[in-house]
Amino acid sequence: MKDTELNHRLNAYQAPEPSELLKARILKAAASKDKIPPAQSSFSKRFMPIAASLIAICAVSFGLMQTQDPVEPDVTAWQEAALDLGFEDVYDWVEAEETSSQ
């Protein structure tokens, strides 16, 4: 079958009229959907307070982190650990590099 012949047949086809039963079912379903009330709360209304709370918590946490002084490493603890493990020469070398670069 050629494309032109198929096009002629498809253009000539007439869809049957829907039955009265089908029309009644469609109208009944459409009428019942009109009676359903819309959703009480949308997604944004439900989760907006949670999002605002998280933003406030993050802002407060970030502000508190900025006001705190940075924790200085405990030099004596590192030095004792290096001595216990036998890496005192490496520790001295690293500390010497840090002081010369500053």
C-alpha atoms as an extended CHARMM CRD file, in Angstrom:
* protein
*
       102  EXT
         1         1  MET       CA              0.0000000000        0.0000000000        0.0000000000  PROA      1               0.0000000000
         2         2  LYS       CA              1.3730000000        3.3810000000       -0.9440000000  PROA      2               0.0000000000
         3         3  ASP       CA              1.3950000000        6.4230000000        1.2890000000  PROA      3               0.0000000000
         4         4  THR       CA             -1.1040000000        8.3010000000       -0.8530000000  PROA      4               0.0000000000
         5         5  GLU       CA             -3.5880000000        5.4070000000       -0.7590000000  PROA      5               0.0000000000
         6         6  LEU       CA             -3.2040000000        5.1520000000        3.0250000000  PROA      6               0.0000000000
         7         7  ASN       CA             -3.7790000000        8.8840000000        3.3640000000  PROA      7               0.0000000000
         8         8  HSD       CA             -6.9710000000        8.6750000000        1.2950000000  PROA      8               0.0000000000
         9         9  ARG       CA             -8.3110000000        5.8050000000        3.4150000000  PROA      9               0.0000000000
        10        10  LEU       CA             -7.4890000000        7.5670000000        6.6710000000  PROA      10              0.0000000000
        11        11  ASN       CA             -9.1110000000       10.8010000000        5.4570000000  PROA      11              0.0000000000
        12        12  ALA       CA            -12.2250000000        8.9000000000        4.3830000000  PROA      12              0.0000000000
        13        13  TYR       CA            -12.6290000000        7.1160000000        7.7290000000  PROA      13              0.0000000000
        14        14  GLN       CA            -15.4540000000        8.4160000000        9.8910000000  PROA      14              0.0000000000
        15        15  ALA       CA            -15.3080000000        7.6540000000       13.6000000000  PROA      15              0.0000000000
        16        16  PRO       CA            -18.5050000000        6.1970000000       15.0120000000  PROA      16              0.0000000000
        17        17  GLU       CA            -20.6450000000        8.3520000000       17.2740000000  PROA      17              0.0000000000
        18        18  PRO       CA            -20.2130000000        7.5740000000       20.9920000000  PROA      18              0.0000000000
        19        19  SER       CA            -23.0360000000        5.6780000000       22.6240000000  PROA      19              0.0000000000
        20        20  GLU       CA            -25.4200000000        7.3020000000       25.0760000000  PROA      20              0.0000000000
        21        21  LEU       CA            -24.0070000000        5.1330000000       27.8620000000  PROA      21              0.0000000000
        22        22  LEU       CA            -20.4800000000        6.4250000000       27.2140000000  PROA      22              0.0000000000
        23        23  LYS       CA            -21.7170000000       10.0270000000       27.1120000000  PROA      23              0.0000000000
        24        24  ALA       CA            -23.5210000000        9.5370000000       30.4200000000  PROA      24              0.0000000000
        25        25  ARG       CA            -20.4380000000        8.0330000000       32.0910000000  PROA      25              0.0000000000
        26        26  ILE       CA            -18.2350000000       10.9120000000       30.9180000000  PROA      26              0.0000000000
        27        27  LEU       CA            -20.7130000000       13.5460000000       32.0880000000  PROA      27              0.0000000000
        28        28  LYS       CA            -21.1430000000       11.7980000000       35.4390000000  PROA      28              0.0000000000
        29        29  ALA       CA            -17.3530000000       11.6500000000       35.9990000000  PROA      29              0.0000000000
        30        30  ALA       CA            -16.9730000000       15.3280000000       35.0550000000  PROA      30              0.0000000000
        31        31  ALA       CA            -19.7580000000       16.3410000000       37.4390000000  PROA      31              0.0000000000
        32        32  SER       CA            -18.2340000000       14.3860000000       40.3370000000  PROA      32              0.0000000000
        33        33  LYS       CA            -14.8510000000       16.0930000000       39.8180000000  PROA      33              0.0000000000
        34        34  ASP       CA            -16.5190000000       19.5010000000       40.1540000000  PROA      34              0.0000000000
        35        35  LYS       CA            -17.7680000000       18.5380000000       43.6220000000  PROA      35              0.0000000000
        36        36  ILE       CA            -14.3110000000       17.6070000000       44.9780000000  PROA      36              0.0000000000
        37        37  PRO       CA            -12.9140000000       20.5320000000       46.9880000000  PROA      37              0.0000000000
        38        38  PRO       CA             -9.4310000000       21.7460000000       46.0930000000  PROA      38              0.0000000000
        39        39  ALA       CA             -6.5060000000       20.6720000000       48.2160000000  PROA      39              0.0000000000
        40        40  GLN       CA             -6.4000000000       22.4670000000       51.5550000000  PROA      40              0.0000000000
        41        41  SER       CA             -2.7150000000       23.2860000000       51.5470000000  PROA      41              0.0000000000
        42        42  SER       CA             -0.1720000000       23.3330000000       48.7980000000  PROA      42              0.0000000000
        43        43  PHE       CA              3.3390000000       21.9910000000       48.9090000000  PROA      43              0.0000000000
        44        44  SER       CA              4.8890000000       25.4100000000       49.4710000000  PROA      44              0.0000000000
        45        45  LYS       CA              2.5030000000       26.2870000000       52.3030000000  PROA      45              0.0000000000
        46        46  ARG       CA              3.3630000000       23.0740000000       54.1260000000  PROA      46              0.0000000000
        47        47  PHE       CA              7.1290000000       23.2570000000       53.7860000000  PROA      47              0.0000000000
        48        48  MET       CA              7.7360000000       27.0270000000       53.8890000000  PROA      48              0.0000000000
        49        49  PRO       CA              7.9550000000       27.1120000000       57.7360000000  PROA      49              0.0000000000
        50        50  ILE       CA             10.4410000000       24.2240000000       57.7220000000  PROA      50              0.0000000000
        51        51  ALA       CA             12.5920000000       25.9340000000       55.0990000000  PROA      51              0.0000000000
        52        52  ALA       CA             12.4850000000       29.2330000000       57.0070000000  PROA      52              0.0000000000
        53        53  SER       CA             13.5070000000       27.4560000000       60.2160000000  PROA      53              0.0000000000
        54        54  LEU       CA             16.4450000000       25.7590000000       58.5000000000  PROA      54              0.0000000000
        55        55  ILE       CA             17.6130000000       29.0490000000       57.0110000000  PROA      55              0.0000000000
        56        56  ALA       CA             17.3990000000       30.7360000000       60.4270000000  PROA      56              0.0000000000
        57        57  ILE       CA             19.3260000000       27.9060000000       62.0980000000  PROA      57              0.0000000000
        58        58  CYS       CA             22.0270000000       28.0270000000       59.4170000000  PROA      58              0.0000000000
        59        59  ALA       CA             22.3260000000       31.8150000000       59.7190000000  PROA      59              0.0000000000
        60        60  VAL       CA             22.6550000000       31.6620000000       63.5110000000  PROA      60              0.0000000000
        61        61  SER       CA             25.1830000000       28.8190000000       63.3070000000  PROA      61              0.0000000000
        62        62  PHE       CA             27.2480000000       30.6500000000       60.7070000000  PROA      62              0.0000000000
        63        63  GLY       CA             27.1990000000       33.8030000000       62.8260000000  PROA      63              0.0000000000
        64        64  LEU       CA             28.3300000000       31.9140000000       65.9090000000  PROA      64              0.0000000000
        65        65  MET       CA             31.1280000000       30.2360000000       63.9810000000  PROA      65              0.0000000000
        66        66  GLN       CA             32.3910000000       33.6290000000       62.8270000000  PROA      66              0.0000000000
        67        67  THR       CA             32.5310000000       35.0580000000       66.3480000000  PROA      67              0.0000000000
        68        68  GLN       CA             34.5090000000       32.1960000000       67.8600000000  PROA      68              0.0000000000
        69        69  ASP       CA             38.2890000000       32.3160000000       67.8860000000  PROA      69              0.0000000000
        70        70  PRO       CA             39.9620000000       29.5360000000       65.9310000000  PROA      70              0.0000000000
        71        71  VAL       CA             41.2720000000       26.7430000000       68.0970000000  PROA      71              0.0000000000
        72        72  GLU       CA             45.0580000000       26.6860000000       68.2450000000  PROA      72              0.0000000000
        73        73  PRO       CA             46.5730000000       23.2060000000       68.0820000000  PROA      73              0.0000000000
        74        74  ASP       CA             48.0250000000       21.8990000000       71.3190000000  PROA      74              0.0000000000
        75        75  VAL       CA             51.7400000000       22.0300000000       70.5350000000  PROA      75              0.0000000000
        76        76  THR       CA             52.8000000000       20.0650000000       73.5820000000  PROA      76              0.0000000000
        77        77  ALA       CA             50.4470000000       17.1880000000       72.7970000000  PROA      77              0.0000000000
        78        78  TRP       CA             51.8140000000       16.9050000000       69.2520000000  PROA      78              0.0000000000
        79        79  GLN       CA             55.3580000000       17.1170000000       70.5230000000  PROA      79              0.0000000000
        80        80  GLU       CA             54.7810000000       14.3610000000       73.0920000000  PROA      80              0.0000000000
        81        81  ALA       CA             53.1100000000       12.1620000000       70.4790000000  PROA      81              0.0000000000
        82        82  ALA       CA             56.0680000000       12.6120000000       68.1290000000  PROA      82              0.0000000000
        83        83  LEU       CA             58.4840000000       11.7220000000       70.9350000000  PROA      83              0.0000000000
        84        84  ASP       CA             56.4560000000        8.6130000000       71.8670000000  PROA      84              0.0000000000
        85        85  LEU       CA             56.3820000000        7.3860000000       68.2750000000  PROA      85              0.0000000000
        86        86  GLY       CA             60.0240000000        8.1630000000       67.5900000000  PROA      86              0.0000000000
        87        87  PHE       CA             59.3590000000       10.9000000000       65.0330000000  PROA      87              0.0000000000
        88        88  GLU       CA             60.8930000000       13.7900000000       66.9440000000  PROA      88              0.0000000000
        89        89  ASP       CA             63.3060000000       14.5920000000       64.0920000000  PROA      89              0.0000000000
        90        90  VAL       CA             60.4160000000       14.7930000000       61.6090000000  PROA      90              0.0000000000
        91        91  TYR       CA             58.4510000000       16.9560000000       64.0410000000  PROA      91              0.0000000000
        92        92  ASP       CA             61.3830000000       19.3110000000       64.4830000000  PROA      92              0.0000000000
        93        93  TRP       CA             61.8760000000       19.5020000000       60.7150000000  PROA      93              0.0000000000
        94        94  VAL       CA             58.1750000000       20.3560000000       60.1190000000  PROA      94              0.0000000000
        95        95  GLU       CA             58.1550000000       22.9610000000       62.8740000000  PROA      95              0.0000000000
        96        96  ALA       CA             61.3410000000       24.5160000000       61.4940000000  PROA      96              0.0000000000
        97        97  GLU       CA             59.7510000000       24.7270000000       58.0190000000  PROA      97              0.0000000000
        98        98  GLU       CA             56.6250000000       26.4090000000       59.4550000000  PROA      98              0.0000000000
        99        99  THR       CA             58.5350000000       29.0710000000       61.3380000000  PROA      99              0.0000000000
       100       100  SER       CA             60.7890000000       29.9120000000       58.3870000000  PROA      100             0.0000000000
       101       101  SER       CA             57.8490000000       30.2330000000       55.9540000000  PROA      101             0.0000000000
       102       102  GLN       CA             55.9250000000       32.5840000000       58.2370000000  PROA      102             0.0000000000
